[in-house]
Structures are given as C-alpha cells and as structure tokens.
Amino acid sequence: MDRGVWRIGGAGLALLCLILVWCGPLRAQTALPPPATELAVARWTGAEEPALWQVLSGAAASGFAEVEDGRLVPTARREVGWWRLVALRDIAPHNAPQLVLTPPHRKRVELWRPGDSEPLARAIYGHDADYSHSTRFLVFPLPQGLRRGDALYLRMIAADVVPAQVSILPGQEVYRGDIVYVAVRTFVLTVLGLIALLAFGLWIGLRERGYVFLGLTLATQMLAMAIEGGEMRAWLELGPLALDRRMDIILNTAAVVASLRFFSLFLRLRDLQPTAARLLDGCCVLLGGLIAVTIFKTWRYSGSFGNLVLLAAIAVVLYAIGAAVWRRQREGVFLLVAWSPLIVSLVALVGAYQRWWPMYRWLEFAYPSSLAFSGLALLFGLTSRLRQLRHDRDRAQHRASYDALTGVLARTALEEALAAAVGRAQRSGEALSVLFLDIDHFKRINDEHGHRAGDEALRIVALRARNRLRPGDLCGRYGGDEMVAVLIGARLDEALRVAEHMRLALNDHPLSIEGRLIPIALSLGVAELRPGESGEQLLRRADAALYASKSAGRDRVTADRAALGAVPAAGAA
C-alpha cells in the first residue's frame, strides 16, 4: 500500500485517539447512572387505569406488582402507565436530591411526591418542558428528601416502548452532568452541521453527487438527533412531531439511505464491485418502502424491519470496505477509519433495541461521539480528495498549456499569454517585441537522422532559445518547428540583439544527438508592437519578417521593415 494511504490511516487513528482522550473525562460525567438502589419499583397491573384518589390514598396498593430490574417498561405506545416508587432508606435533603428519569424522549411524566395534591409534570417538548435542566433526564426535585417507606407515584404516557429507569442523584451531580452533556451534544451537532454545509458546498462547486448524499446523511442525522434529543424544544410546534414516532423512523431511515448512496458513489462500487452495489441498491429500495409506509402509518414491525435491513447493509458495507482496502483503494481506508466506530455503535444500538442484549451505558456517549468522529474523518477524506482533484486539474492545465515535447508554451496558451501581454503594453505604453523563429531544413534532419533525432533537436532548440530570454519573457511552440518568443519591455533594437545571440548559440554549437553531431541553423523574424495593434497583427508581421529571412538565404535575423525607423536586418553568416 502506498505511503499516502498509510498517512491517511495514521491520521485517522490519531484523530480517533485524540477524541477518545478528550472525551475520556466526559464519559464518566455523561454515562447513565445505575438504576436506583434506594427505591423499590412496582407497576400497576390492573386491567383499567385506577382513579387518582385510589392511587394516592393507597386503596389501589394491591394492584401494583414489584419490578425486579427496576425498569419502567411501557407495554404499548400511548399507554398510560402507573408506577409506585417506595424509598428503601432515608434520603436526606441537604444535598438537594433529584429524581431523574432516562431516557426521556417521547415521554410525558407526572410525579406525585409525598404530600402533593397536584402532580409535577415533565416532558422534553410542550408546556411541561423544564428549561432549567438539559434534555438528558426528566428531573424532579425532592426538596424535602424522603423517609424510608415514603411512596412516589409516577404516571407516564410514552410514545414508544423504550424502557426507562429512575435514579436519585444529588443536585450538584445533576447540574454538572447537564453542563458536560450539553457540551458534548453541542460539539456533535456543530460538527455534523458544519461538515454537512461543507459537503453541500463541494457538491455545488464540483457537481459530484457523492457530496450531496453525504450532506443529506449528516443533515438528516443532525436533525433527527436535535429533534429527538430536545435541542429544538424552544419551537413548541415541534412537540407533536417529536412525539410522533414516524418522524424518528423517517429521518433516521432517510439518513441510512443517503449514507448508502454516498458510500456506493464514494467507493465507485458500480464499476469496481457491482455485486455489492446491487445489494446496497436492494437495501435502499426496502428502506425507501419503509419510509413510504411510515408516512401514512406506523407499522407494528417498522423498527424491527428497519433494524434488520440496516444490519444487512452494514454487512455489505464491511465487505465492500474490506475489498477496497485489499485493492489498495484510498477511499476504502478513509471509510474504514471513519465508519468503524460508528458501525460498532450502530450494531450495539440495534441489538439493544431488538433486546438481544442490554442497552449498555456507554452507548449514550459512544453513538454521538462516533457520529462526530465519522464526520471529522470524512472531512479529512474530502480534503485529500480535493487535493487529488486539484493535482489532477493542475496536471491537465499543464498539459493543455505546455507543449509535451519541448516544455515551452503550447500554441493556444501562447496566443492567450501574448494577447494579455499586448493588452497590458497598450494600456501602459510599455514596449513589447516578438521573435518568430524556424529551424532551417528541419525536414532534412528527420529524413537523415530519424524522427527521434528531430524531436530531440526541437527539444534542445527550445531549451537554448528559452535560456537566452529573461525571466519575464514568454516562449512557445507555434507549430511544427516554428517557435515564438515574446520579449516584455523590449524595443526592436534590443529584440534584434537577443535574436542574433539566439541564432549564434545554435549556429556555433552543433547538436549532439545519439552520439552524432548535427549542425543546425535558425531563421528569425522580429517585430515591435505598434500603438493600437493586436497580438495577432504583431505575430503576422513577425512571421512576414521570418519569411523574408528564409527568402534571403536562411540562417539570419530580419526585422519587420514596416516597423518604426525601418531598422535594417541583422547580418547572417
């Protein structure tokens, strides 16, 4: 694998290590607290919802059943569930204890504390939103603390069946966790937003479809995180959308589809791995169908179906990345470094949602961090891609501007540079002269010594001619064995001296080509720019002077006799 690919992989791993080191102290702050050991959790198991007076008076106590793991698990969406939380020990009020519930998303919770006649309501969105805390938890203060045996009654309306847990934390710990949580979420959302804007900008500038799919991936993921996480709760209108599970499915599924399209284009799978491209196309069709169905109604198995398709797509992605790395494809290394942490987090999340394993506490930290890391790593990848594009563009421009054989300007570039120089000279009144030169009997060199010798002769003549010019002068191949030199700021007499030196440099030093000395001579025509004259007209007069040199016997320098003062031609040997 080439050195550049190793540098890419090393830079990506270094970035990952930097993020892990930076976020290491934050992990302890943002990790979910363990389930409360101070509370015994019981769930209402009756067929119908009890009356409020029955719950608060204890008349419905027989309808509550202990929950062994202490989790609050809704059994159906939009179900109203009652839980009883009984203190197992005294909880002193001096450290401002807070009852916290997580995850809070798409849940509205009412809590009756001992002695309360009205509930304390909390939610992420709506009028019950608590802006004194972050959206990490639903927080219920316990200013009086709790005595052993005190009962808290909790009524929860959930828009999904994601389990929740309750804990009691000191107020200082809750506030400290809020600060760190907001910092991490802000960092992640800012990174996703900035890189999404960059991707859209690259798409507008380069017109490569891969970048628009990357922008859509990051933008939809950022929007889904911001809506679900509550960062957009200031807009009360978003409350119904946030509580509607369809919005979560549509946004996250759209992000997966866009990411698969970006992946396919970025790795050029249709050309290099057509089977993988077709498999990913099939996954995109299935996920697109899920989006279409979800717009109208939430299917009971929407989440499971989408998660299984996602796992299948991840398997194809891993295979395609491995094949790309094996082929020493630079883009494969980018995606291997960028997506590996995200893939691990996604698989862990999918398994937790499918209840194949627990919802690990580290996922709250790992998933958003892996998103930010993947965005930053892809930013490095895009930067490298842009460098390669610029390098290719510069090479193409060089090939278009310079003659491949002689290394001097090609005809089109020469004419453009001459037109620009003439325009500047006409505006400033600066002098400018042109030399038109031609190799005498060049066809004889090709016939007697071969075309390779002729090509080498052209290369040496161009090199020697360029060496006789000043740094700001121009030199180009006009066609065949004809070349043009543009002398910026030179009057006709100075141009004639340069032309004569150029002729003598070739005349006095035969060319050594493939062990043979080949004599060579030049004919040159010189013309100085007139006021109001164009570059084309100037070249035409220099060409006429060159024709006069050839008509007079070749191997000589001739000035345009229509020039100012009718300067005589320089002598020839």
C-alpha positions in Angstrom: 0.0 0.0 0.0 1.4 3.4 -0.9 2.8 5.9 1.6 -0.1 8.3 1.1 -2.7 5.7 2.2 -0.7 4.8 5.3 -0.6 8.5 6.2 -4.4 8.7 5.8 -4.9 5.7 8.1 -2.4 7.0 10.6 -4.1 10.5 10.6 -7.5 9.0 11.1 -6.3 6.8 14.0 -4.6 9.7 15.6 -7.8 11.7 15.3 -9.7 8.9 17.0 -7.2 8.7 19.8 -7.4 12.5 20.3 -11.2 12.4 20.6 -11.1 9.4 23.0 -8.5 11.2 25.2 -10.5 14.4 25.1 -13.8 12.7 25.8 -12.4 10.3 28.4 -13.1 12.6 31.4 -16.5 13.4 29.9 -17.6 9.8 29.7 -17.8 9.5 33.4 -20.0 12.6 33.5 -22.2 11.6 30.6 -22.6 7.9 31.4 -26.1 6.9 32.5 -26.5 6.4 36.3 -27.2 2.9 37.5 -30.8 2.0 38.4 -31.8 3.4 41.8 -31.0 1.1 44.7 -32.8 3.5 47.1 -36.2 2.7 45.5 -38.4 -0.3 45.1 -40.3 -0.1 41.8 -43.7 -1.5 41.3 -46.0 -1.4 38.3 -49.8 -1.1 38.1 -51.0 -4.4 36.6 -54.7 -3.9 36.6 -56.8 -4.1 33.5 -58.0 -0.5 33.8 -56.3 2.7 34.8 -57.0 3.4 38.5 -58.6 6.5 39.8 -56.2 9.1 41.1 -57.8 9.1 44.6 -57.3 5.3 44.7 -53.6 5.6 43.9 -52.8 8.4 46.3 -54.8 7.0 49.2 -53.3 3.5 48.9 -56.6 1.9 48.0 -55.1 0.5 44.8 -52.0 -0.8 46.5 -52.9 -4.4 45.8 -52.8 -3.7 42.0 -49.1 -2.9 42.0 -46.5 -5.6 41.3 -42.8 -5.4 42.1 -40.5 -4.9 39.1 -37.3 -6.9 39.6 -34.9 -4.9 37.4 -36.4 -1.6 38.4 -37.1 -0.5 34.8 -40.2 1.3 33.7 -41.2 -0.7 30.6 -44.3 0.5 28.6 -46.2 -2.4 27.1 -47.9 -0.4 24.3 -47.4 3.0 22.7 -49.5 5.8 24.1 -50.3 3.7 27.1 -50.9 5.4 30.4 -48.8 3.5 32.9 -48.7 3.9 36.7 -45.6 3.1 38.9 -45.0 3.2 42.6 -41.6 4.1 43.9 -41.0 3.3 47.6 -37.9 4.6 49.4 -35.9 1.8 50.9 -33.9 4.2 53.1 -33.9 7.7 54.3 -32.7 10.3 51.7 -31.5 13.5 53.4 -32.5 16.8 51.8 -29.1 18.5 52.4 -27.6 17.5 49.1 -30.7 18.6 47.1 -31.7 15.1 45.9 -33.3 14.8 42.4 -35.3 12.0 41.0 -34.2 11.6 37.3 -35.8 9.5 34.6 -34.0 8.4 31.4 -34.3 8.2 28.5 -36.8 11.0 28.5 -37.6 11.1 24.8 -41.2 10.8 23.7 -42.4 10.5 27.3 -44.6 12.7 29.4 -44.3 12.0 33.1 -46.3 13.2 36.1 -44.9 12.6 39.6 -46.8 12.9 42.9 -44.5 13.4 45.9 -45.5 12.8 49.5 -48.0 15.4 50.4 -48.5 16.7 46.9 -52.1 17.4 45.8 -51.0 18.3 42.2 -48.5 16.4 40.1 -45.2 17.7 38.9 -45.2 17.2 35.2 -42.2 16.9 33.0 -41.6 16.3 29.2 -39.0 17.3 26.6 -41.4 19.2 24.5 -44.5 21.2 25.2 -45.7 23.3 28.2 -44.2 20.8 30.6 -40.7 21.2 29.4 -38.2 22.0 32.1 -35.7 24.6 30.8 -33.7 24.6 34.0 -32.1 21.3 33.0 -30.7 19.7 29.9 -32.7 17.1 27.9 -30.6 14.3 29.3 -33.1 13.5 32.0 -36.5 14.4 33.2 -35.7 15.9 36.6 -38.0 16.0 39.6 -36.6 17.8 42.7 -37.1 16.2 46.1 -36.6 19.3 48.3 -37.8 17.5 51.5 -35.9 14.4 50.8 -37.6 11.0 51.5 -38.1 8.9 54.6 -37.9 5.1 54.4 -41.3 3.8 53.3 -42.4 7.0 51.5 -44.1 6.4 48.2 -43.8 8.3 45.0 -46.4 7.7 42.3 -45.4 8.2 38.7 -47.8 8.3 35.8 -46.2 8.0 32.3 -47.5 8.4 28.8 -45.0 7.0 26.3 -45.0 7.3 22.6 -42.8 4.2 22.2 -41.9 1.1 24.2 -38.3 2.1 25.0 -37.7 1.2 28.7 -36.9 3.9 31.2 -35.1 3.9 34.5 -35.2 6.1 37.6 -32.4 7.1 39.9 -31.9 9.6 42.7 -28.9 11.8 42.3 -27.5 14.8 44.3 -28.4 18.1 42.7 -24.8 19.1 42.1 -24.1 15.9 40.2 -27.2 16.5 38.0 -26.1 20.1 37.2 -22.5 19.0 36.5 -23.8 16.3 34.2 -26.0 18.8 32.4 -23.1 21.0 31.6 -21.0 18.3 30.2 -23.9 16.7 28.4 -24.7 20.0 26.7 -21.1 20.5 25.7 -20.9 17.0 24.1 -24.2 17.4 22.3 -23.3 20.9 21.1 -19.9 19.6 19.8 -21.5 16.7 17.9 -24.3 18.7 16.4 -21.9 21.5 15.4 -19.5 19.1 13.7 -22.4 17.4 11.8 -23.8 20.7 10.7 -20.6 22.3 9.5 -19.5 19.2 7.6 -23.0 18.9 6.1 -22.6 22.5 4.8 -19.2 21.8 3.5 -20.4 18.7 1.7 -23.3 20.7 0.1 -20.7 23.4 -0.9 -18.5 20.8 -2.5 -21.5 19.4 -4.4 -22.3 22.9 -5.7 -18.7 23.6 -6.7 -17.7 20.2 -8.1 -21.1 18.7 -9.1 -20.2 15.3 -7.7 -23.3 13.5 -6.5 -21.5 11.8 -3.7 -21.1 15.0 -1.8 -24.9 15.8 -1.8 -25.6 12.4 -0.4 -23.0 12.9 2.3 -24.6 16.3 3.1 -28.0 14.7 3.3 -26.7 12.0 5.6 -25.3 14.4 8.1 -28.1 16.9 7.8 -30.9 14.4 8.4 -28.9 12.7 11.2 -28.3 16.1 12.9 -32.0 17.0 12.5 -33.1 13.6 13.9 -30.7 14.0 16.9 -31.8 17.6 17.6 -35.5 16.8 17.5 -35.3 13.6 19.4 -32.8 15.0 21.9 -34.8 18.1 22.6 -32.3 20.7 21.4 -35.1 22.2 19.3 -37.6 22.3 22.1 -37.8 26.1 22.0 -40.1 25.6 19.0 -43.3 24.4 20.6 -44.6 23.5 17.2 -42.2 20.6 17.0 -43.7 18.9 20.0 -46.2 16.9 18.0 -43.5 15.9 15.6 -41.1 14.9 18.3 -43.7 12.7 20.0 -44.7 11.1 16.6 -42.6 8.0 16.2 -43.0 8.3 12.4 -40.7 11.3 12.4 -37.9 9.4 14.1 -38.3 6.4 11.7 -38.4 8.7 8.6 -35.4 10.8 9.5 -33.1 8.0 10.6 -34.1 5.8 7.7 -33.5 8.6 5.2 -30.1 9.2 6.8 -29.2 5.5 6.3 -30.4 5.6 2.6 -28.4 8.7 1.9 -25.3 7.2 3.6 -25.5 4.1 1.5 -25.8 6.1 -1.7 -22.8 8.2 -0.7 -20.9 5.0 0.2 -21.6 3.4 -3.2 -20.6 6.5 -5.1 -17.5 7.3 -3.0 -16.1 3.8 -3.5 -17.3 3.6 -7.2 -19.0 0.3 -6.4 -20.9 0.2 -9.7 -17.6 0.0 -11.6 -15.4 -1.9 -9.1 -17.8 -4.0 -7.0 -21.1 -4.3 -9.0 -22.5 -7.1 -6.8 -22.1 -5.0 -3.6 -23.7 -2.1 -5.4 -26.7 -4.1 -6.3 -27.1 -5.4 -2.8 -27.0 -1.9 -1.4 -29.5 -0.8 -4.0 -31.8 -3.5 -2.8 -31.4 -2.3 0.8 -32.2 1.3 -0.3 -35.3 0.1 -2.0 -36.5 -1.7 1.1 -35.7 1.3 3.3 -37.4 3.6 0.8 -40.5 1.4 1.0 -40.4 1.6 4.8 -40.3 5.4 4.6 -43.3 5.4 2.2 -45.3 3.2 4.5 -44.4 5.2 7.6 -45.6 8.5 6.1 -49.1 7.2 6.4 -49.0 4.8 9.3 -46.5 3.3 11.8 -46.3 -0.4 11.1 -46.0 -2.6 14.2 -42.8 -4.1 13.0 -41.3 -0.9 11.4 -38.4 -0.7 13.9 -37.5 -4.3 13.7 -37.7 -4.4 9.9 -35.6 -1.2 9.5 -33.0 -2.5 12.0 -32.7 -5.9 10.2 -32.2 -4.2 6.8 -29.6 -1.9 8.4 -27.7 -4.9 9.7 -27.7 -6.4 6.3 -26.5 -3.2 4.8 -23.7 -3.0 7.4 -22.6 -6.5 6.4 -22.4 -5.5 2.8 -20.6 -2.2 3.7 -18.0 -4.1 5.7 -17.3 -6.5 2.9 -17.0 -3.7 0.3 -14.7 -1.7 2.6 -12.5 -4.8 3.1 -12.4 -5.4 -0.7 -11.5 -1.8 -1.3 -8.7 -1.8 1.2 -7.4 -5.1 -0.3 -7.4 -3.4 -3.7 -5.3 -0.5 -2.1 -8.1 1.9 -2.8 -7.6 5.1 -0.9 -11.3 5.7 -0.3 -11.6 2.4 1.4 -9.0 3.4 4.0 -11.0 6.6 4.6 -14.2 4.8 5.2 -12.6 2.1 7.3 -11.2 4.7 9.7 -14.2 6.9 9.6 -17.0 4.4 9.9 -15.6 1.6 12.1 -16.6 3.3 15.5 -20.0 4.2 14.1 -20.7 0.7 12.8 -19.8 -0.7 16.2 -22.1 1.8 17.9 -25.0 1.1 15.4 -24.7 -2.7 15.9 -24.8 -2.3 19.6 -27.8 0.0 19.5 -29.7 -2.2 17.1 -29.1 -5.2 19.3 -30.3 -3.3 22.3 -33.5 -2.1 20.6 -34.2 -5.6 19.5 -33.5 -6.7 23.1 -30.7 -9.1 22.1 -28.6 -7.6 24.8 -28.9 -4.7 27.3 -28.8 -1.0 26.5 -25.2 -0.5 27.6 -24.5 2.7 29.5 -21.5 3.6 27.2 -23.8 3.9 24.2 -25.1 7.3 25.3 -21.5 8.6 24.9 -20.3 6.3 22.1 -23.0 6.9 19.5 -22.9 10.7 19.2 -19.1 10.7 19.6 -18.8 8.1 16.7 -21.0 10.3 14.6 -18.8 13.3 15.2 -15.7 11.3 14.6 -17.0 9.9 11.3 -17.8 13.4 10.2 -14.3 14.7 11.1 -12.6 11.7 9.5 -14.7 12.1 6.3 -13.7 15.8 6.3 -10.0 14.6 6.1 -11.0 12.3 3.3 -12.8 15.1 1.4 -9.7 17.3 1.9 -7.5 14.6 0.4 -9.9 14.1 -2.4 -9.9 17.8 -3.1 -6.1 17.8 -3.1 -6.1 15.0 -5.6 -8.7 16.8 -7.8 -6.6 19.9 -7.7 -3.5 17.9 -8.6 -5.3 16.3 -11.5 -6.6 19.7 -12.6 -3.1 21.3 -12.4 -1.7 18.4 -14.4 -4.5 18.8 -17.0 -3.9 22.5 -17.2 -0.1 22.0 -17.5 -0.7 19.5 -20.3 -3.0 22.0 -22.0 -0.7 24.9 -21.5 2.7 23.4 -22.3 4.0 21.5 -25.2 4.8 18.0 -24.1 7.9 17.6 -26.3 9.7 21.0 -25.8 8.3 22.1 -22.4 7.5 25.6 -23.7 4.0 27.1 -24.0 1.6 25.3 -26.4 0.1 27.4 -29.2 -3.2 28.2 -27.5 -1.6 29.1 -24.2 1.0 31.2 -26.1 -1.7 33.1 -28.0 -3.6 33.8 -24.8 -0.5 35.0 -23.0 0.5 37.2 -25.9 -2.9 38.8 -26.0 -2.7 39.5 -22.3 0.8 41.0 -22.6 -0.2 43.1 -25.6 -3.2 44.4 -23.7 -1.0 45.4 -20.8 1.6 47.0 -23.0 -1.1 49.0 -24.9 -2.6 50.3 -21.7 0.8 51.2 -20.0 2.7 52.3 -23.1 5.4 49.7 -22.4 7.4 48.3 -25.3 7.0 44.7 -26.5 8.6 42.7 -29.3 8.1 39.3 -30.8 10.7 36.8 -32.3 9.4 34.3 -34.8 12.0 31.5 -35.3 12.2 28.5 -37.5 14.8 25.7 -37.8 16.4 25.7 -41.3 16.0 22.5 -43.3 14.3 20.7 -40.4 12.8 18.1 -42.7 16.3 17.0 -43.7 17.2 16.3 -40.1 14.1 14.0 -39.9 14.9 12.3 -43.2 18.7 11.7 -42.5 18.7 11.0 -38.7 15.1 9.9 -38.0 12.2 11.4 -36.2 13.6 10.7 -32.7 16.6 12.9 -33.6 14.2 15.5 -35.0 12.2 15.5 -31.7 15.4 15.8 -29.7 16.6 18.7 -31.9 13.3 20.5 -31.3 13.7 20.0 -27.5 17.3 21.3 -27.5 16.5 24.3 -29.7 13.6 25.2 -27.3 15.8 24.9 -24.3 18.6 27.1 -25.8 16.1 29.7 -27.0 14.5 29.8 -23.6 17.9 30.2 -21.9 18.5 33.4 -24.0 15.4 35.0 -22.6 14.8 37.0 -19.5 12.7 35.6 -16.6 9.6 37.6 -17.5 9.7 36.7 -21.3 7.5 34.1 -22.9 8.5 31.2 -25.2 6.1 28.9 -27.0 5.8 26.4 -29.8 3.7 27.8 -32.6 3.5 24.7 -34.7 5.9 22.1 -36.3 9.5 23.5 -35.9 8.2 27.1 -35.5 8.6 28.9 -32.2 7.7 32.3 -30.8 9.4 34.4 -28.1 7.7 37.4 -26.6 10.1 40.0 -25.1 8.3 42.1 -22.5 9.5 45.7 -22.4 12.0 45.2 -25.3 12.3 47.7 -28.2 13.1 46.5 -31.6 16.9 47.0 -31.4 17.1 45.0 -28.1 15.0 42.3 -29.6 17.3 42.1 -32.6 20.3 41.6 -30.3 18.5 38.8 -28.5 17.6 37.1 -31.7 21.1 37.3 -33.0 22.5 35.8 -29.8 19.9 33.1 -30.1 20.9 32.3 -33.7 24.6 32.2 -32.9 24.0 29.9 -29.8 22.6 27.3 -32.2 24.9 28.0 -35.2 28.2 27.8 -33.2 27.3 24.7 -31.2 26.0 21.7 -33.2 23.6 19.4 -31.5 24.9 16.2 -30.0 22.2 13.6 -30.5 22.6 9.8 -30.0 26.4 10.2 -30.4 26.2 12.3 -33.6 26.9 16.0 -34.1 24.1 17.6 -36.1 24.7 21.1 -37.4 21.7 23.4 -37.1 20.8 26.9 -38.2 17.9 29.3 -37.4 16.0 31.9 -39.3 14.3 34.5 -37.3 11.9 37.4 -37.8 11.5 40.3 -35.3 8.7 42.8 -34.9 7.9 45.5 -32.3 4.4 46.3 -31.2 2.7 49.3 -32.7 0.2 51.5 -30.8 -3.4 50.1 -31.2 -2.1 46.8 -32.7 -3.4 43.4 -31.6 -1.3 40.4 -30.8 -2.5 38.6 -34.0 -1.4 41.5 -36.2 2.0 41.6 -34.4 2.6 37.9 -35.0 1.6 38.3 -38.6 4.3 41.0 -39.1 6.9 38.9 -37.3 6.0 35.9 -39.5 6.5 38.1 -42.6 9.9 39.1 -41.3 10.7 35.3 -40.8 9.6 34.6 -44.4 12.0 37.4 -45.5 14.9 35.7 -43.7 14.2 32.5 -45.5 13.8 34.2 -48.8 17.1 35.9 -48.3 19.0 32.6 -47.8 18.1 31.5 -44.3 20.3 31.5 -41.2 19.7 35.1 -40.5 17.6 37.6 -38.4 15.3 40.0 -40.2 13.3 42.9 -38.7 9.9 43.9 -39.9 10.7 46.6 -42.4 7.4 48.3 -41.7 8.5 48.9 -38.2 9.4 52.3 -36.8 12.5 53.7 -38.4 12.8 50.7 -40.9 15.6 49.1 -38.8 17.9 47.1 -41.1 18.2 43.3 -40.9 21.0 41.7 -38.9 23.7 40.0 -40.9 23.9 36.3 -41.5 26.9 34.1 -41.6 
